[in-house]
């Protein structure tokens, strides 16, 4: 699937594969919203070729991230981020981490709330405002 997406110059951002259960693997990934329809078309085509059980898509999502060197080496940082979002009733659909970033996929309708919440939790001032 990913070679087919790359061939169409579609950048795949978050990729999460679940553990192998009953001979089925679930793979979730995100693409930019302007690539969404083309990605669905390609994914469905590949799914048919490999006899996948199906393709599920969610167009109304957004990503909120915190970034910093060594950010994942302190487990309290992720706990604070997840806790702050939970207190605001913002459900996290997917989580992705790297050595410098923790990203949460959430409903696009809650992105402004999420950014304000994360800024407040980490004392970054108001979202969109220089500190």
Secondary structure by P-SEA (a helix, b strand, c coil): caaaaaaacccccbbbbccccccbbbbbbcccccaaaaaaaaaaaaaaaacccbbbbbcbbbbbbcccccccccaaaaaaaaaaaaaaccccccccccccbbbbbccccaaaaaaaaaaaaaccccccccc
